[in-house]
């Protein structure tokens, strides 16, 4: 597991003397002063998540260390650069929108397809609560990467029953995390901004479990396959929003609807949020009718 550093992000940056490649986003540029003589700054969005463009750029410059500053896109891009070029990496998270800061994988684009690639887990993660609070509702989305354990474990049971992938000790560890997280959300929903540190560790634990297992199986199944289809249709949709839709729809197909998760869906008023992103019943129906299995992840979709 990476090293957790709780401190002011600006002070952390100001102390750095190494020549660094700073991979950031527009929001992090607004909230932090990143201009230093030893910093090379690039906006992660300029690469559009394309691995070829990312590595072509990073290979063309000299630096000793990578620092990802932002949410999923910035940290994924920084992690991939660090892995390919074998550089140390730190992450300054500006929102808790995914478990990206805790995993050794990156979701990027190769040949127009979104793929999950090997990356480097950050050596250090800087947690600045005042900075993260500025993200508002985006801090809620990362918890849905933990709730996805619900449908992912059901898919794992199906894979085990078909003799594809045997259940092991990480099944129970993920299940315990899921139960704790459901209770945490129901208890703290109206005051999540006062519990960001605990939320950070819950999301990090989901990433750590997948690192130890060796793949996303304990927390990624049919709901993420569904989410990926939404993300193809709607650019820049929060990953967690796509995932919670996937959990809701795939748990119905699995005959695995959980009362407490449905309560959470009511609490966040998912229908209203979906309207804001133009997710409607027609789109949901089309996705469900055209879902294709993922080659490396046996799920309920393979049995339909």
JOMO-V237086 format. One line per field, one symbol per residue. phi: phi as a letter, one per 20 degrees, with the letter a starting at -180 (. if undefined). A space follows every 10 residues. Layout:
phi=???
This chain:
phi=.feedeafff ffffefdffd eeeccgffff ecedebfedd dcegffelme fffffgfffe cdbdbdcecq dgfffgffff gfffeldfbd cdedadebeg fdddcceccc lmdfcdcfbd fgfcceddgf ffgfflffff fffffeffgg ffffffffff femebffcff fffffffgff fgfffffdge cffecfffgg ffffffffff fffobfgfcc bfffffgfff ffecfmfggf ffffffffff fffflcfdgf ffffffgelg gffgffdmec fffgfffffd fdfegdbfcg ffef
